[in-house]
Amino acid sequence: MAIQPIDMQTLLMRLGQVGKEQAAYRQAAAQSQAVTGSEIAQRSEELQRAVSRTNTLEDGPEKVNDEENSEQGSGEKGHRGSEEEESREDENLFHDPDLGQNVDISG
């Protein structure tokens, strides 16, 4: 199909607009990448300047065990308490009367 002279005139007139549109599409992709890159750089700079909040604090090796200190500091009271605890533990254990009484040497 042949090109008519009127179509040729229309195409030549619009040639400048088509070129500008194509250039704008190419520049839009580059512009969006540049904007995204500057936003990322700005966020990272803000994070470097800001002080971050710490999470919950955990007990470290410097923690003092209060139970050990209270027993050592109480002196004889701590020893009496430990003797009472041992006697209570002995009462709670079940003892079998036949267990440990007979020794089997037959092998």
C-alpha positions as CSV (number, residue, x, y, z in Angstrom):
1,M,0.0,0.0,0.0
2,A,1.5,3.3,-1.0
3,I,1.8,6.3,1.2
4,Q,-0.4,9.3,0.2
5,P,1.1,12.8,0.2
6,I,-1.3,13.9,2.9
7,D,-0.1,11.1,5.2
8,M,3.5,12.1,4.5
9,Q,2.8,15.6,5.5
10,T,1.1,14.5,8.7
11,L,4.0,12.2,9.6
12,L,6.6,14.8,9.0
13,M,4.8,17.3,11.2
14,R,4.5,14.9,14.1
15,L,8.0,13.6,13.8
16,G,9.3,16.2,16.3
17,Q,6.6,15.3,18.8
18,V,7.3,11.6,18.5
19,G,11.0,12.2,19.1
20,K,10.3,14.3,22.2
21,E,8.0,11.6,23.6
22,Q,10.6,8.9,23.1
23,A,13.2,11.0,24.8
24,A,10.8,11.7,27.7
25,Y,10.2,7.9,28.2
26,R,14.0,7.3,28.3
27,Q,14.6,10.1,30.8
28,A,11.7,9.0,33.0
29,A,13.3,5.7,33.7
30,A,16.6,7.3,34.5
31,Q,14.9,10.0,36.6
32,S,13.0,7.4,38.7
33,Q,16.2,5.5,39.4
34,A,18.0,8.7,40.5
35,V,15.1,9.7,42.8
36,T,15.1,6.2,44.4
37,G,18.8,6.3,44.8
38,S,18.7,9.6,46.6
39,E,15.9,8.4,48.9
40,I,17.9,5.4,49.9
41,A,21.0,7.5,50.5
42,Q,19.0,9.9,52.6
43,R,17.5,7.1,54.7
44,S,20.9,5.4,55.3
45,E,22.3,8.8,56.4
46,E,19.5,9.3,58.9
47,L,20.0,5.8,60.3
48,Q,23.7,6.5,60.8
49,R,23.0,9.8,62.7
50,A,20.1,8.4,64.8
51,V,20.5,6.5,68.0
52,S,18.7,3.2,67.9
53,R,16.6,2.0,70.8
54,T,17.9,-1.2,72.4
55,N,15.8,-4.3,72.9
56,T,15.0,-5.7,76.3
57,L,18.1,-5.9,78.5
58,E,19.2,-9.4,79.5
59,D,21.2,-10.5,82.5
60,G,24.8,-10.8,81.7
61,P,27.8,-12.3,83.4
62,E,27.9,-9.3,85.8
63,K,24.7,-10.3,87.5
64,V,25.0,-11.0,91.3
65,N,23.1,-14.0,92.6
66,D,21.3,-12.6,95.6
67,E,20.5,-16.0,97.1
68,E,24.2,-16.9,97.5
69,N,25.0,-13.6,99.1
70,S,22.1,-13.8,101.6
71,E,23.3,-17.3,102.8
72,Q,26.9,-16.2,103.2
73,G,26.0,-13.0,105.0
74,S,23.5,-14.6,107.4
75,G,26.1,-16.8,109.1
76,E,24.7,-19.4,111.4
77,K,21.1,-18.7,110.4
78,G,22.0,-19.9,106.9
79,H,23.4,-23.1,108.2
80,R,20.4,-23.8,110.3
81,G,18.1,-23.2,107.4
82,S,20.1,-25.5,105.1
83,E,20.0,-28.3,107.8
84,E,16.2,-27.9,108.0
85,E,15.9,-28.1,104.2
86,E,17.9,-31.3,104.2
87,S,15.7,-32.9,106.8
88,R,12.6,-31.9,104.8
89,E,14.1,-33.4,101.7
90,D,14.8,-36.7,103.6
91,E,11.2,-36.9,104.7
92,N,9.9,-36.5,101.2
93,L,12.0,-39.3,99.8
94,F,10.6,-42.9,99.7
95,H,12.8,-45.5,101.2
96,D,12.4,-49.2,100.4
97,P,13.3,-51.3,103.4
98,D,14.5,-54.3,101.3
99,L,16.7,-52.1,99.1
100,G,20.4,-52.2,99.9
101,Q,20.1,-54.7,102.8
102,N,21.1,-58.0,101.0
103,V,24.2,-58.5,98.9
104,D,24.1,-61.2,96.2
105,I,27.6,-62.8,95.9
106,S,26.5,-65.8,93.7
107,G,27.3,-63.7,90.6
